[in-house]
Amino acid sequence: MDVDFVFRIAGIGIVVTVIGQVLSRAGRDDIAMLATLSGLVVVLMMVASMISSFFTSIRGLFAL
């Protein structure tokens, strides 16, 4: 796992938090929740692709 990956996830978290706070203070709580869920989905897709490549490398290691 690269440090770049961790910084990318942290950056997405900071941006989503700021957007959520701005929307929440503007009275748009429903849109703030959608923004938070969108950020969560993006991060989960990034992690899923990293896990997929991990299992591919493990499969190649054991030649299965």
N, CA, C and O atoms as a Tinker XYZ file with bonds, in Angstrom:
   256  protein
     1  N      0.847000   -1.173000    0.000000    73     2
     2  CA     0.000000    0.000000    0.000000    64     1     3
     3  C      0.892000    1.235000    0.000000    63     2     4     5
     4  O      1.774000    1.391000    0.844000    81     3
     5  N      0.642000    2.081000   -0.944000    73     3     6
     6  CA     1.423000    3.302000   -1.047000    64     5     7
     7  C      0.883000    4.366000   -0.100000    63     6     8     9
     8  O     -0.286000    4.356000    0.285000    81     7
     9  N      1.756000    5.265000    0.254000    73     7    10
    10  CA     1.341000    6.402000    1.064000    64     9    11
    11  C      0.434000    7.300000    0.245000    63    10    12    13
    12  O     -0.438000    7.976000    0.790000    81    11
    13  N      0.642000    7.308000   -1.075000    73    11    14
    14  CA    -0.195000    8.091000   -1.971000    64    13    15
    15  C     -1.660000    7.664000   -1.873000    63    14    16    17
    16  O     -2.557000    8.505000   -1.912000    81    15
    17  N     -1.897000    6.375000   -1.748000    73    15    18
    18  CA    -3.254000    5.857000   -1.622000    64    17    19
    19  C     -3.925000    6.366000   -0.346000    63    18    20    21
    20  O     -5.093000    6.752000   -0.360000    81    19
    21  N     -3.185000    6.361000    0.739000    73    19    22
    22  CA    -3.717000    6.840000    2.021000    64    21    23
    23  C     -4.009000    8.339000    1.940000    63    22    24    25
    24  O     -5.037000    8.797000    2.438000    81    23
    25  N     -3.116000    9.102000    1.318000    73    23    26
    26  CA    -3.348000   10.538000    1.169000    64    25    27
    27  C     -4.547000   10.816000    0.270000    63    26    28    29
    28  O     -5.290000   11.768000    0.508000    81    27
    29  N     -4.739000   10.004000   -0.748000    73    27    30
    30  CA    -5.881000   10.179000   -1.637000    64    29    31
    31  C     -7.192000    9.953000   -0.881000    63    30    32    33
    32  O     -8.146000   10.714000   -1.046000    81    31
    33  N     -7.236000    8.913000   -0.058000    73    31    34
    34  CA    -8.427000    8.644000    0.744000    64    33    35
    35  C     -8.656000    9.765000    1.757000    63    34    36    37
    36  O     -9.793000   10.186000    1.969000    81    35
    37  N     -7.590000   10.245000    2.378000    73    35    38
    38  CA    -7.721000   11.347000    3.332000    64    37    39
    39  C     -8.199000   12.612000    2.638000    63    38    40    41
    40  O     -9.011000   13.351000    3.195000    81    39
    41  N     -7.717000   12.870000    1.446000    73    39    42
    42  CA    -8.153000   14.049000    0.697000    64    41    43
    43  C     -9.627000   13.983000    0.348000    63    42    44    45
    44  O    -10.343000   14.978000    0.461000    81    43
    45  N    -10.079000   12.813000   -0.074000    73    43    46
    46  CA   -11.496000   12.644000   -0.373000    64    45    47
    47  C    -12.323000   12.848000    0.886000    63    46    48    49
    48  O    -13.388000   13.463000    0.841000    81    47
    49  N    -11.842000   12.339000    1.997000    73    47    50
    50  CA   -12.551000   12.521000    3.267000    64    49    51
    51  C    -12.659000   13.967000    3.671000    63    50    52    53
    52  O    -13.712000   14.400000    4.138000    81    51
    53  N    -11.590000   14.730000    3.502000    73    51    54
    54  CA   -11.609000   16.150000    3.860000    64    53    55
    55  C    -12.565000   16.915000    2.952000    63    54    56    57
    56  O    -13.345000   17.741000    3.426000    81    55
    57  N    -12.509000   16.645000    1.650000    73    55    58
    58  CA   -13.395000   17.350000    0.711000    64    57    59
    59  C    -14.856000   17.024000    0.992000    63    58    60    61
    60  O    -15.701000   17.920000    0.994000    81    59
    61  N    -15.158000   15.759000    1.227000    73    59    62
    62  CA   -16.533000   15.362000    1.509000    64    61    63
    63  C    -17.020000   15.978000    2.819000    63    62    64    65
    64  O    -18.179000   16.381000    2.920000    81    63
    65  N    -16.156000   16.052000    3.806000    73    63    66
    66  CA   -16.530000   16.671000    5.075000    64    65    67
    67  C    -16.848000   18.145000    4.908000    63    66    68    69
    68  O    -17.839000   18.632000    5.453000    81    67
    69  N    -16.027000   18.855000    4.166000    73    67    70
    70  CA   -16.269000   20.283000    3.939000    64    69    71
    71  C    -17.573000   20.489000    3.174000    63    70    72    73
    72  O    -18.377000   21.349000    3.531000    81    71
    73  N    -17.780000   19.697000    2.121000    73    71    74
    74  CA   -19.014000   19.824000    1.346000    64    73    75
    75  C    -20.226000   19.503000    2.217000    63    74    76    77
    76  O    -21.243000   20.191000    2.145000    81    75
    77  N    -20.121000   18.480000    3.024000    73    75    78
    78  CA   -21.222000   18.111000    3.918000    64    77    79
    79  C    -21.540000   19.194000    4.923000    63    78    80    81
    80  O    -22.710000   19.473000    5.183000    81    79
    81  N    -20.517000   19.810000    5.492000    73    79    82
    82  CA   -20.741000   20.881000    6.467000    64    81    83
    83  C    -21.367000   22.106000    5.818000    63    82    84    85
    84  O    -22.273000   22.720000    6.381000    81    83
    85  N    -20.882000   22.457000    4.636000    73    83    86
    86  CA   -21.436000   23.634000    3.940000    64    85    87
    87  C    -22.896000   23.395000    3.597000    63    86    88    89
    88  O    -23.739000   24.263000    3.820000    81    87
    89  N    -23.197000   22.226000    3.058000    73    87    90
    90  CA   -24.577000   21.928000    2.699000    64    89    91
    91  C    -25.471000   21.820000    3.927000    63    90    92    93
    92  O    -26.629000   22.237000    3.890000    81    91
    93  N    -24.952000   21.274000    4.997000    73    91    94
    94  CA   -25.735000   21.136000    6.221000    64    93    95
    95  C    -26.068000   22.501000    6.820000    63    94    96    97
    96  O    -27.190000   22.713000    7.281000    81    95
    97  N    -25.122000   23.415000    6.819000    73    95    98
    98  CA   -25.373000   24.755000    7.360000    64    97    99
    99  C    -26.278000   25.578000    6.451000    63    98   100   101
   100  O    -26.902000   26.544000    6.891000    81    99
   101  N    -26.346000   25.189000    5.180000    73    99   102
   102  CA   -27.243000   25.876000    4.251000    64   101   103
   103  C    -28.660000   25.303000    4.320000    63   102   104   105
   104  O    -29.561000   25.762000    3.618000    81   103
   105  N    -28.842000   24.305000    5.164000    73   103   106
   106  CA   -30.164000   23.722000    5.320000    64   105   107
   107  C    -30.472000   22.622000    4.336000    63   106   108   109
   108  O    -31.627000   22.213000    4.213000    81   107
   109  N    -29.480000   22.134000    3.636000    73   107   110
   110  CA   -29.664000   21.072000    2.644000    64   109   111
   111  C    -29.123000   19.762000    3.189000    63   110   112   113
   112  O    -28.173000   19.199000    2.644000    81   111
   113  N    -29.724000   19.282000    4.259000    73   111   114
   114  CA   -29.233000   18.071000    4.916000    64   113   115
   115  C    -29.366000   16.833000    4.030000    63   114   116   117
   116  O    -28.536000   15.927000    4.106000    81   115
   117  N    -30.393000   16.788000    3.199000    73   115   118
   118  CA   -30.570000   15.625000    2.334000    64   117   119
   119  C    -29.462000   15.544000    1.287000    63   118   120   121
   120  O    -28.957000   14.459000    0.996000    81   119
   121  N    -29.089000   16.673000    0.728000    73   119   122
   122  CA   -28.007000   16.692000   -0.254000    64   121   123
   123  C    -26.665000   16.427000    0.427000    63   122   124   125
   124  O    -25.780000   15.806000   -0.161000    81   123
   125  N    -26.516000   16.898000    1.665000    73   123   126
   126  CA   -25.285000   16.635000    2.415000    64   125   127
   127  C    -25.113000   15.139000    2.656000    63   126   128   129
   128  O    -24.002000   14.615000    2.575000    81   127
   129  N    -26.220000   14.454000    2.954000    73   127   130
   130  CA   -26.145000   13.003000    3.156000    64   129   131
   131  C    -25.785000   12.292000    1.857000    63   130   132   133
   132  O    -25.014000   11.332000    1.872000    81   131
   133  N    -26.330000   12.750000    0.739000    73   131   134
   134  CA   -25.981000   12.152000   -0.548000    64   133   135
   135  C    -24.512000   12.382000   -0.896000    63   134   136   137
   136  O    -23.864000   11.498000   -1.456000    81   135
   137  N    -23.989000   13.550000   -0.571000    73   135   138
   138  CA   -22.575000   13.825000   -0.826000    64   137   139
   139  C    -21.688000   12.909000    0.020000    63   138   140   141
   140  O    -20.670000   12.406000   -0.457000    81   139
   141  N    -22.081000   12.699000    1.270000    73   139   142
   142  CA   -21.324000   11.815000    2.148000    64   141   143
   143  C    -21.352000   10.382000    1.635000    63   142   144   145
   144  O    -20.326000    9.702000    1.615000    81   143
   145  N    -22.527000    9.927000    1.222000    73   143   146
   146  CA   -22.632000    8.568000    0.686000    64   145   147
   147  C    -21.851000    8.416000   -0.614000    63   146   148   149
   148  O    -21.266000    7.362000   -0.866000    81   147
   149  N    -21.837000    9.446000   -1.430000    73   147   150
   150  CA   -21.064000    9.396000   -2.677000    64   149   151
   151  C    -19.570000    9.272000   -2.385000    63   150   152   153
   152  O    -18.870000    8.495000   -3.035000    81   151
   153  N    -19.087000   10.030000   -1.415000    73   151   154
   154  CA   -17.682000    9.923000   -1.030000    64   153   155
   155  C    -17.349000    8.538000   -0.504000    63   154   156   157
   156  O    -16.284000    7.995000   -0.797000    81   155
   157  N    -18.262000    7.968000    0.275000    73   155   158
   158  CA   -18.048000    6.626000    0.808000    64   157   159
   159  C    -17.982000    5.595000   -0.310000    63   158   160   161
   160  O    -17.141000    4.696000   -0.278000    81   159
   161  N    -18.862000    5.718000   -1.294000    73   159   162
   162  CA   -18.873000    4.776000   -2.415000    64   161   163
   163  C    -17.579000    4.888000   -3.223000    63   162   164   165
   164  O    -17.023000    3.874000   -3.645000    81   163
   165  N    -17.104000    6.104000   -3.439000    73   163   166
   166  CA   -15.854000    6.295000   -4.194000    64   165   167
   167  C    -14.688000    5.635000   -3.473000    63   166   168   169
   168  O    -13.879000    4.947000   -4.094000    81   167
   169  N    -14.602000    5.841000   -2.173000    73   167   170
   170  CA   -13.499000    5.246000   -1.401000    64   169   171
   171  C    -13.619000    3.728000   -1.383000    63   170   172   173
   172  O    -12.610000    3.033000   -1.505000    81   171
   173  N    -14.829000    3.200000   -1.236000    73   171   174
   174  CA   -15.004000    1.750000   -1.239000    64   173   175
   175  C    -14.635000    1.133000   -2.588000    63   174   176   177
   176  O    -14.099000    0.026000   -2.635000    81   175
   177  N    -14.915000    1.838000   -3.680000    73   175   178
   178  CA   -14.516000    1.336000   -4.995000    64   177   179
   179  C    -12.995000    1.334000   -5.131000    63   178   180   181
   180  O    -12.429000    0.413000   -5.721000    81   179
   181  N    -12.331000    2.350000   -4.594000    73   179   182
   182  CA   -10.868000    2.387000   -4.633000    64   181   183
   183  C    -10.282000    1.231000   -3.838000    63   182   184   185
   184  O     -9.342000    0.576000   -4.289000    81   183
   185  N    -10.831000    0.980000   -2.664000    73   183   186
   186  CA   -10.333000   -0.109000   -1.816000    64   185   187
   187  C    -10.625000   -1.455000   -2.462000    63   186   188   189
   188  O     -9.798000   -2.365000   -2.402000    81   187
   189  N    -11.798000   -1.589000   -3.081000    73   187   190
   190  CA   -12.148000   -2.866000   -3.734000    64   189   191
   191  C    -11.196000   -3.171000   -4.885000    63   190   192   193
   192  O    -10.808000   -4.323000   -5.079000    81   191
   193  N    -10.817000   -2.150000   -5.649000    73   191   194
   194  CA    -9.875000   -2.405000   -6.737000    64   193   195
   195  C     -8.497000   -2.788000   -6.202000    63   194   196   197
   196  O     -7.803000   -3.611000   -6.799000    81   195
   197  N     -8.106000   -2.196000   -5.083000    73   195   198
   198  CA    -6.819000   -2.560000   -4.489000    64   197   199
   199  C     -6.853000   -3.995000   -3.954000    63   198   200   201
   200  O     -5.878000   -4.732000   -4.098000    81   199
   201  N     -7.951000   -4.385000   -3.349000    73   199   202
   202  CA    -8.087000   -5.759000   -2.844000    64   201   203
   203  C     -8.111000   -6.746000   -4.008000    63   202   204   205
   204  O     -7.542000   -7.834000   -3.914000    81   203
   205  N     -8.765000   -6.371000   -5.098000    73   203   206
   206  CA    -8.801000   -7.235000   -6.278000    64   205   207
   207  C     -7.400000   -7.466000   -6.838000    63   206   208   209
   208  O     -7.043000   -8.595000   -7.177000    81   207
   209  N     -6.614000   -6.410000   -6.935000    73   207   210
   210  CA    -5.247000   -6.581000   -7.429000    64   209   211
   211  C     -4.400000   -7.392000   -6.453000    63   210   212   213
   212  O     -3.501000   -8.122000   -6.871000    81   211
   213  N     -4.677000   -7.269000   -5.167000    73   211   214
   214  CA    -3.969000   -8.074000   -4.170000    64   213   215
   215  C     -4.247000   -9.560000   -4.377000    63   214   216   217
   216  O     -3.323000  -10.374000   -4.380000    81   215
   217  N     -5.527000   -9.915000   -4.550000    73   215   218
   218  CA    -5.864000  -11.319000   -4.754000    64   217   219
   219  C     -5.338000  -11.841000   -6.085000    63   218   220   221
   220  O     -4.987000  -13.016000   -6.191000    81   219
   221  N     -5.279000  -10.991000   -7.090000    73   219   222
   222  CA    -4.702000  -11.403000   -8.369000    64   221   223
   223  C     -3.218000  -11.718000   -8.223000    63   222   224   225
   224  O     -2.725000  -12.692000   -8.791000    81   223
   225  N     -2.512000  -10.893000   -7.462000    73   223   226
   226  CA    -1.089000  -11.157000   -7.252000    64   225   227
   227  C     -0.867000  -12.406000   -6.399000    63   226   228   229
   228  O      0.092000  -13.143000   -6.626000    81   227
   229  N     -1.728000  -12.649000   -5.438000    73   227   230
   230  CA    -1.620000  -13.869000   -4.620000    64   229   231
   231  C     -1.895000  -15.100000   -5.485000    63   230   232   233
   232  O     -1.218000  -16.120000   -5.354000    81   231
   233  N     -2.897000  -15.000000   -6.374000    73   231   234
   234  CA    -3.196000  -16.109000   -7.269000    64   233   235
   235  C     -2.005000  -16.382000   -8.203000    63   234   236   237
   236  O     -1.675000  -17.537000   -8.469000    81   235
   237  N     -1.372000  -15.324000   -8.691000    73   235   238
   238  CA    -0.201000  -15.488000   -9.541000    64   237   239
   239  C      0.978000  -16.055000   -8.778000    63   238   240   241
   240  O      1.786000  -16.794000   -9.340000    81   239
   241  N      1.083000  -15.719000   -7.507000    73   239   242
   242  CA     2.169000  -16.218000   -6.692000    64   241   243
   243  C      2.099000  -17.725000   -6.524000    63   242   244   245
   244  O      3.115000  -18.417000   -6.601000    81   243
   245  N      0.898000  -18.227000   -6.296000    73   243   246
   246  CA     0.718000  -19.661000   -6.101000    64   245   247
   247  C      0.339000  -20.384000   -7.390000    63   246   248   249
   248  O      0.127000  -21.597000   -7.377000    81   247
   249  N      0.250000  -19.658000   -8.498000    73   247   250
   250  CA    -0.043000  -20.205000   -9.834000    64   249   251
   251  C     -1.295000  -21.079000   -9.835000    63   250   252   253
   252  O     -1.286000  -22.224000  -10.288000    81   251
   253  N     -2.368000  -20.494000   -9.310000    73   251   254
   254  CA    -3.644000  -21.235000   -9.288000    64   253   255
   255  C     -4.528000  -20.773000  -10.416000    63   254   256
   256  O     -5.642000  -21.271000  -10.571000    81   255
